[in-house]
Amino acid sequence: MPTAFFVDRNDLIGAEDNDGAPVADQSASPSRAGVFLNSNWSYEILGMTRVPFGLEVAARVYGRQGFPAPRFVIVDANDATRTIQVGDFDGNRLDRLFLADFRVERSFAVANVNLDISADVFNLFNNQTAVQRDTNLSELLKGAVLESLSPRVVRFGVRVKF
């Protein structure tokens, strides 16, 4: 059973006076309140090569552990409103993040001009991982997804060099 305890603002974001507890910076953006930047592992793999027909192909794969999403309740006390963290700071995390992007490009020489035609696909596998959730257990929306990854996007481009 999770324990509930009173904490000050620093304790809620994990800075518990050098006692060995995890520390995570909270996003400074008002629209991202409650997003704590901390992951124990991450990776990024990038690669590009030229293949037949003059094509350049590139890919990027990125992943990381989900950020902490500490649960809390807000309680009115006699002297002030209190935020009470429920359970450990690191006891609840968002889902792991996995992204893959892909790019293909070809250059053409036309008179005195070079044209580079490209296509990019972002979020290739169309993952809809939640990157922000409501963790206030006092609200009806507790656990609701507040923000998720952008859906797959395909971009076509032409660059003219002269």
N, C-alpha and C positions, 0 to 999 in steps of 0.2 A: 504494500500500500504506500503511495507516495506521501512524503511528509510535506507539511506546509510550514513556512517560517517567515518572519518579518525580515525584509531586506531593505537596504537603502538603494538609491539609484545605481551606485557603483556595483553593488552585489548583483543586481538584476542583469547587468551586462557582463558579469563574470569576474570582475576585478575584485577579488576577495582578500585584499591586504596581504599578498604574498604567502598564502597558505597552501599553495599547490593546486588550487582549483583552476580550471581553464579560464583564459582571458580572451575576449573577443571584442573588437571595435564594433560599435553600432553605427549604421549608416547615418550620416548627418542630414540626409534629405528628408523633409517632412513626409513625402509620399512613400518613403521606404522605412518608416519607423518600425522598429521591431525586427529589422534584418541585421543579424550579427555575423560579421565576417570572420569565419574561422573554419578551416578544414584541415584534417590531418594528412591528407594526400591529394595530389592532383597530377595530371599529366597532359602533355600536349605533344603531338607528333605532326610534323610538317614535312611535306615532300613535293618535289616538282621534277618532271622529266620531259624529254622530247620523245615523241613517238612518231611512227611513219606518217606521211602526208603533211609534214611541217607543223604538226599540232604540239602544243605545250599543254601538259596535263598537270594539275596540282591538286593536292588534298590536304585537309587539316582535320585532325581528330583531337578532341579536347574532352576531358572528364575531370571531375572532382567529387569529393565527399560532400554531401549536403550540409549546408550551414546549420548551426544550432537554432532551434526554435523553442526556447524555454516557455513553458506554460505558466500562466499567472492568473490571479483573480484580483479584482479591485474591490476593496472593502472600505466603507465609510466608518471612520473611528471618531471618537469624541473631539480630538484635536486636529485631525486632518484626514484626507483620503490616503489610504495605504495601498501599495502594490505588493502583493504577496506572491512570491515565486513558488510554484508547486513542483516538487521533485528537484532533481539535479539539473543544473544549467545545461549539461551535455546529454541529458537523458532522452531528449526528443530532438531529432534532426529531420530536416527536409530530405526528400529523395535525392539519390545520387544524380549528378548532372552528366549527360553524355551528349556531345554535339559532333557532327561531321559536316564538313563543307567540301565542295568540289568545284573545280574551275577547269575550263578548256579554252584555249586561245589559239588563233592562227593569224599569221601576218601575211599580207599581200603587198607587192610592190606594183603601183599603178602610176605610170609616167614618173613624175618627180615626187610622188607622194607615197608614203607607206600607210597602209590601213591595218589596224589590229582589231580583229573581231573576236569577241569573247562571250562566254556564257558562264555564269556562276550560279551555284545552288547552295543556299545557306539552310542549315538544319535539314540536311539531306533525308533523314529518316523521319522527319516531322514529329519529333519528340515533343510532348506537351508537359514537360516536367514543371511542377510548381516551384517557383523561386521565392514566393512569399505567401504565408498562410496567417490567418487570424488565430492567435494562440491565447487570446483572452477567454478564459473559461467562464467568465461572467456573462458573456454575450450569447445571443441566440446563434450567431454565425460561427461559433467556435469551430476551428478546423477548416473553415471555408478557404478556398484558394482565392487570394487577392491578386496574384500576378503569376503568370506562367510564361514559358519561353514563347517567343514569336513563332508562328507557323512557318512551314517551308516557304522560302522566297526564291524565285528564279529571276535573275537579272541578266539582260543582254546588253552588250556595250560595243561601241565602235570608237576607236581612237585614231585620229588622223595626225600623222607626223610629217612635217615638211621642212 
